[in-house]
Amino acid sequence: MLDFRSDTVTKPSQGMLDAMMNAKVGDDVFGEDPTVNEFQNLLAEHFGMEAALYMPSGAMSNQIAIKVHTQPGDEIIVEEDAHIFNYETAAPAIISNVQVKTIKGVNGVLPLNELPKHIRPNIYYMPHTRLICIENTHNRCGGTIYPLNEIVNLYNFSRDENIIFHIDGARLWNAMVATGISAKQYAENCDSISVCFSKGLGAPIGSALIGKKDFIAKARKWRKILGGGMRQAGLIAAAAMYAFKNNVDRLKEDHSRAQYFANSISNLSKVSVDLESVQTNMVFINVSKTLMKTIDVVAQLKMHNCLVSVGNFDTIRVIMHLDITDQDVEKAVKIFYQLYS
């Protein structure tokens, strides 16, 4: 079975398993797990920020960032297709008691020239615009990259408006590999960043939240409140650290395979691909010409031993990852030609 559903379906390599088995551990709730501490320090240094906190998931990292950055009754701004808004089960409302204002962007990029009219005036009966969150790379727009100049301009805008700025960088590794932009260049233009190690990098679990020391201290408390305090967490942090040290640069292989796959099926009559949106490891394929529902296309491909996921409205999503080979891609191309020529 070819599994292109997500870059989270990967299995730990032998090297990663060895790192887990040999990890030095302690009680991380007491701050005594040496592997977790080493990894957090490594990440903080890599991003040029003061501190980092290892988390069970990317959703928890994002939601704790929102919780620490806001007060109940505040409003946060996100792009309308953002993961925070669409795939984190209304957590901003449940955990932080904040209102989410969505703005339509282009390939996930917020329109900076339109933002001023969305900032609430200082009137007592209106919510306070406290936080802007962006997503890089942007999942629902096809793994698109948020341009650094747009991030710099948005960060400067947020400073002028006294608004906090968070980057959901679950797949920031893909953006860094594709552009050559460093972690520090991204980090110097935001207040906090979340990153993930189970998306693309092959770790079985784990994310991190990175920012200033006082912010991370508060985040640690909320991690415990929300049930994310872990004991001998070095066992899983070792897997994430192995992924960070060994599997970032190889993401370019996923990007290359995505480009090859997209180009290979771009001339099919029943499906279409916006080649400009294929910027990293994802290919979103419009299937409206098949006259089938996306879930039915997914089911049809499954019957031909090719697993994909529903993308957005009329699209299905094909994602490359470290367990996908060139041969797997060729097989998938043949299946698409068989079904959608």
PLY file of the C-alpha trace (Angstrom):
ply
format ascii 1.0
element vertex 341
property float x
property float y
property float z
element edge 340
property int vertex1
property int vertex2
end_header
0.00 0.00 0.00
1.36 3.41 -1.00
0.73 5.86 1.83
0.72 9.52 0.77
-1.83 10.67 3.38
0.56 12.65 5.54
4.19 13.10 6.53
3.14 11.92 9.99
2.70 8.26 9.00
6.42 7.49 9.06
7.99 4.81 11.24
11.12 5.33 13.37
14.34 4.25 11.69
16.79 1.91 13.37
19.05 4.83 14.17
16.17 6.64 15.85
15.21 3.54 17.82
18.81 3.15 18.98
18.83 6.79 20.14
15.64 6.17 22.12
16.98 3.02 23.76
20.22 4.73 24.78
18.66 7.96 26.03
19.55 9.21 29.50
16.36 9.98 31.37
15.05 11.64 34.50
11.79 13.20 35.68
11.03 16.07 33.32
8.23 17.44 35.54
11.05 18.15 38.00
13.17 19.46 35.14
15.59 16.58 35.61
15.51 14.73 32.30
18.99 15.29 30.80
17.95 14.42 27.25
14.98 16.79 27.30
17.11 19.56 28.80
19.84 19.04 26.21
17.32 19.11 23.39
15.54 22.23 24.66
18.87 24.06 24.99
19.88 22.93 21.51
16.65 24.24 20.00
16.85 27.57 21.80
20.40 28.04 20.53
19.45 26.96 17.00
16.69 29.57 16.83
18.63 32.23 18.72
15.87 32.50 21.31
16.10 32.35 25.08
14.35 29.07 25.85
12.42 26.12 24.45
9.89 23.67 25.86
9.39 20.12 24.59
5.71 19.34 24.00
3.65 16.23 23.19
2.08 17.80 20.07
2.03 20.77 17.74
-1.55 21.57 18.66
-0.58 21.80 22.33
2.36 24.07 21.43
0.11 26.43 19.49
-2.65 26.45 22.07
-0.32 27.07 25.00
1.26 29.90 23.03
-2.19 31.43 22.56
-3.03 30.89 26.24
0.13 32.57 27.50
0.00 35.44 25.03
-3.67 36.37 25.58
-6.32 37.17 28.14
-9.92 35.87 28.10
-12.05 38.01 25.80
-9.16 38.94 23.51
-9.24 38.45 19.77
-6.58 36.72 17.68
-6.08 37.00 13.91
-5.31 34.03 11.66
-5.55 33.29 7.95
-8.88 31.62 7.20
-7.32 28.26 6.24
-4.96 28.18 9.22
-4.42 24.93 11.10
-5.10 26.73 14.39
-8.59 27.62 13.19
-9.53 24.51 11.21
-7.84 21.54 12.84
-7.37 22.23 16.54
-10.96 21.53 17.64
-11.94 25.09 18.58
-9.26 25.04 21.28
-8.71 28.86 21.32
-12.31 29.28 22.49
-12.18 26.38 24.92
-8.75 26.86 26.49
-8.03 30.56 26.15
-11.57 31.97 25.87
-10.52 34.10 22.93
-12.31 35.04 19.76
-10.73 34.09 16.40
-10.94 36.52 13.50
-10.12 34.93 10.16
-8.84 36.85 7.13
-8.60 35.45 3.62
-5.05 35.35 2.33
-3.23 34.33 -0.81
-1.40 31.00 -0.44
-1.78 31.45 3.30
-0.23 34.92 3.35
-2.22 37.61 5.16
-2.86 40.79 3.11
-0.84 43.33 5.08
-2.48 46.33 3.36
-5.89 45.18 4.62
-4.89 44.37 8.20
-5.29 47.87 9.70
-9.07 47.76 9.23
-9.19 44.46 11.16
-7.43 45.82 14.24
-10.01 46.65 16.90
-10.14 50.25 18.12
-9.62 50.85 21.81
-13.30 50.89 22.73
-14.48 49.12 25.88
-17.22 47.10 24.21
-14.88 45.59 21.59
-12.41 42.73 22.03
-8.73 43.60 22.18
-6.67 42.50 19.16
-3.90 40.75 21.08
-2.23 38.23 18.80
-1.53 37.43 15.14
-0.64 33.86 14.18
0.72 32.73 10.84
1.47 29.24 9.51
4.71 28.39 7.70
4.57 26.25 5.66
0.84 26.50 5.14
-0.81 23.08 5.14
-4.23 23.82 3.68
-2.79 25.96 0.90
-0.59 23.09 -0.25
2.59 23.41 1.80
3.22 26.95 0.58
6.00 29.05 2.05
5.33 32.33 3.85
7.88 34.74 2.27
10.38 36.17 4.74
9.83 39.75 3.57
6.11 39.34 4.32
6.96 38.01 7.78
9.30 40.93 8.45
6.66 43.43 7.37
3.99 41.71 9.44
6.25 41.61 12.50
7.01 45.33 12.14
3.28 46.01 11.77
2.56 44.01 14.92
5.19 45.98 16.84
3.67 49.27 15.72
0.22 48.07 16.80
1.47 46.52 20.07
0.27 43.09 18.95
2.04 39.81 19.73
3.20 37.67 16.80
3.37 33.85 16.80
4.55 31.51 14.03
2.98 28.07 13.76
6.08 26.46 12.28
4.99 22.84 12.34
6.65 22.46 8.92
9.05 25.39 9.21
11.82 22.88 8.48
10.44 22.53 4.94
10.46 26.29 4.48
14.05 26.54 5.71
15.27 23.77 3.41
13.41 25.13 0.39
14.56 28.75 0.84
17.88 28.52 2.67
16.54 30.93 5.28
17.88 30.09 8.74
15.94 29.37 11.90
17.38 32.51 13.47
16.17 34.68 10.61
12.62 33.49 11.22
12.93 33.71 14.99
14.18 37.28 15.07
10.91 38.34 13.43
8.41 36.88 15.89
7.65 36.56 19.59
7.29 32.77 19.63
7.54 29.76 17.32
6.17 26.24 17.48
7.89 23.45 15.55
7.04 19.79 15.06
9.22 16.68 14.80
6.60 14.15 13.68
5.80 16.05 10.47
8.40 15.31 7.85
11.24 14.55 10.25
10.08 11.06 11.14
9.80 11.24 14.93
6.87 9.31 16.45
5.87 12.17 18.74
6.86 15.64 19.79
6.83 19.36 19.21
8.51 22.36 20.81
7.56 25.89 21.74
10.35 28.47 21.59
10.50 32.03 22.91
11.63 34.21 25.80
12.39 32.71 29.21
9.43 34.23 31.03
7.10 33.11 28.23
8.44 29.55 28.39
8.16 29.50 32.20
4.46 30.30 31.89
4.11 27.79 29.07
5.61 25.06 31.29
2.91 25.70 33.88
0.16 25.51 31.27
1.66 22.36 29.81
1.23 20.77 33.23
-2.30 22.15 33.66
-3.34 20.68 30.32
-1.89 17.27 31.10
1.30 17.59 29.08
3.74 17.17 31.94
5.84 14.11 31.14
8.15 12.05 33.33
11.00 10.15 31.62
10.34 12.07 28.44
13.91 11.68 27.26
12.88 8.45 25.56
10.73 10.32 23.07
12.78 13.53 23.09
15.74 11.41 21.92
13.72 10.44 18.85
12.85 14.06 18.16
16.47 15.14 18.66
17.64 12.41 16.28
15.10 13.64 13.74
16.28 17.24 14.18
19.95 16.30 13.75
19.55 13.83 10.88
16.36 14.40 8.90
16.07 18.10 8.14
18.39 18.36 5.14
16.85 15.28 3.50
13.51 17.13 3.20
14.77 18.36 -0.16
14.21 14.80 -1.40
10.52 15.09 -0.48
10.32 18.43 -2.26
11.91 16.98 -5.38
9.52 14.03 -5.41
6.53 16.34 -4.98
7.64 18.43 -7.95
8.20 15.32 -10.06
4.81 13.87 -9.17
2.99 17.15 -9.81
4.66 17.63 -13.18
3.99 14.01 -14.14
0.22 14.26 -13.64
-0.21 17.89 -14.73
-1.48 16.92 -18.19
-4.19 14.53 -17.07
-7.68 15.45 -18.28
-9.72 14.64 -15.17
-7.51 16.19 -12.49
-5.45 19.38 -12.31
-2.55 20.73 -10.29
-1.52 24.33 -9.65
2.21 23.82 -10.16
3.06 27.19 -8.60
1.59 26.03 -5.29
3.86 22.95 -5.16
6.62 24.57 -3.13
7.58 21.89 -0.62
6.42 18.31 0.03
2.70 18.59 -0.75
0.67 18.29 -3.92
-2.97 19.41 -3.84
-4.91 17.95 -6.75
-8.22 19.38 -7.95
-10.58 16.50 -8.71
-13.76 18.41 -9.62
-13.60 17.21 -13.25
-14.03 13.62 -12.07
-17.58 14.61 -11.01
-16.92 12.70 -7.80
-16.80 13.84 -4.20
-13.31 14.11 -2.80
-14.02 11.34 -0.29
-15.06 9.09 -3.16
-11.84 9.83 -5.05
-9.90 9.00 -1.90
-11.82 5.71 -1.65
-11.21 4.93 -5.31
-7.47 5.43 -4.96
-7.45 3.29 -1.85
-8.97 0.46 -3.86
-5.91 0.77 -6.11
-3.54 0.58 -3.11
-2.82 4.32 -3.01
-3.69 6.19 0.17
-4.23 9.95 -0.04
-6.23 12.40 2.09
-8.91 15.00 1.48
-7.34 18.40 0.93
-9.57 21.44 0.71
-13.03 21.52 -0.92
-12.39 20.09 -4.42
-8.88 18.81 -3.75
-7.11 15.73 -2.52
-3.72 15.91 -0.85
-0.61 13.88 -1.70
2.32 14.26 0.70
5.87 13.04 0.28
7.83 11.83 3.30
10.91 9.85 4.26
9.19 6.47 3.84
8.28 7.24 0.21
10.72 6.15 -2.51
11.15 7.12 -6.15
9.59 3.77 -7.06
6.52 4.58 -4.93
6.07 7.86 -6.79
6.30 6.11 -10.16
3.66 3.61 -9.06
1.38 6.44 -7.96
1.81 8.23 -11.29
0.75 5.06 -13.12
-2.33 4.71 -10.92
-3.37 8.31 -11.62
-2.91 7.78 -15.37
-4.97 4.61 -15.17
-7.84 6.36 -13.39
-7.82 10.00 -14.52
-6.52 10.19 -18.12
0 1
1 2
2 3
3 4
4 5
5 6
6 7
7 8
8 9
9 10
10 11
11 12
12 13
13 14
14 15
15 16
16 17
17 18
18 19
19 20
20 21
21 22
22 23
23 24
24 25
25 26
26 27
27 28
28 29
29 30
30 31
31 32
32 33
33 34
34 35
35 36
36 37
37 38
38 39
39 40
40 41
41 42
42 43
43 44
44 45
45 46
46 47
47 48
48 49
49 50
50 51
51 52
52 53
53 54
54 55
55 56
56 57
57 58
58 59
59 60
60 61
61 62
62 63
63 64
64 65
65 66
66 67
67 68
68 69
69 70
70 71
71 72
72 73
73 74
74 75
75 76
76 77
77 78
78 79
79 80
80 81
81 82
82 83
83 84
84 85
85 86
86 87
87 88
88 89
89 90
90 91
91 92
92 93
93 94
94 95
95 96
96 97
97 98
98 99
99 100
100 101
101 102
102 103
103 104
104 105
105 106
106 107
107 108
108 109
109 110
110 111
111 112
112 113
113 114
114 115
115 116
116 117
117 118
118 119
119 120
120 121
121 122
122 123
123 124
124 125
125 126
126 127
127 128
128 129
129 130
130 131
131 132
132 133
133 134
134 135
135 136
136 137
137 138
138 139
139 140
140 141
141 142
142 143
143 144
144 145
145 146
146 147
147 148
148 149
149 150
150 151
151 152
152 153
153 154
154 155
155 156
156 157
157 158
158 159
159 160
160 161
161 162
162 163
163 164
164 165
165 166
166 167
167 168
168 169
169 170
170 171
171 172
172 173
173 174
174 175
175 176
176 177
177 178
178 179
179 180
180 181
181 182
182 183
183 184
184 185
185 186
186 187
187 188
188 189
189 190
190 191
191 192
192 193
193 194
194 195
195 196
196 197
197 198
198 199
199 200
200 201
201 202
202 203
203 204
204 205
205 206
206 207
207 208
208 209
209 210
210 211
211 212
212 213
213 214
214 215
215 216
216 217
217 218
218 219
219 220
220 221
221 222
222 223
223 224
224 225
225 226
226 227
227 228
228 229
229 230
230 231
231 232
232 233
233 234
234 235
235 236
236 237
237 238
238 239
239 240
240 241
241 242
242 243
243 244
244 245
245 246
246 247
247 248
248 249
249 250
250 251
251 252
252 253
253 254
254 255
255 256
256 257
257 258
258 259
259 260
260 261
261 262
262 263
263 264
264 265
265 266
266 267
267 268
268 269
269 270
270 271
271 272
272 273
273 274
274 275
275 276
276 277
277 278
278 279
279 280
280 281
281 282
282 283
283 284
284 285
285 286
286 287
287 288
288 289
289 290
290 291
291 292
292 293
293 294
294 295
295 296
296 297
297 298
298 299
299 300
300 301
301 302
302 303
303 304
304 305
305 306
306 307
307 308
308 309
309 310
310 311
311 312
312 313
313 314
314 315
315 316
316 317
317 318
318 319
319 320
320 321
321 322
322 323
323 324
324 325
325 326
326 327
327 328
328 329
329 330
330 331
331 332
332 333
333 334
334 335
335 336
336 337
337 338
338 339
339 340
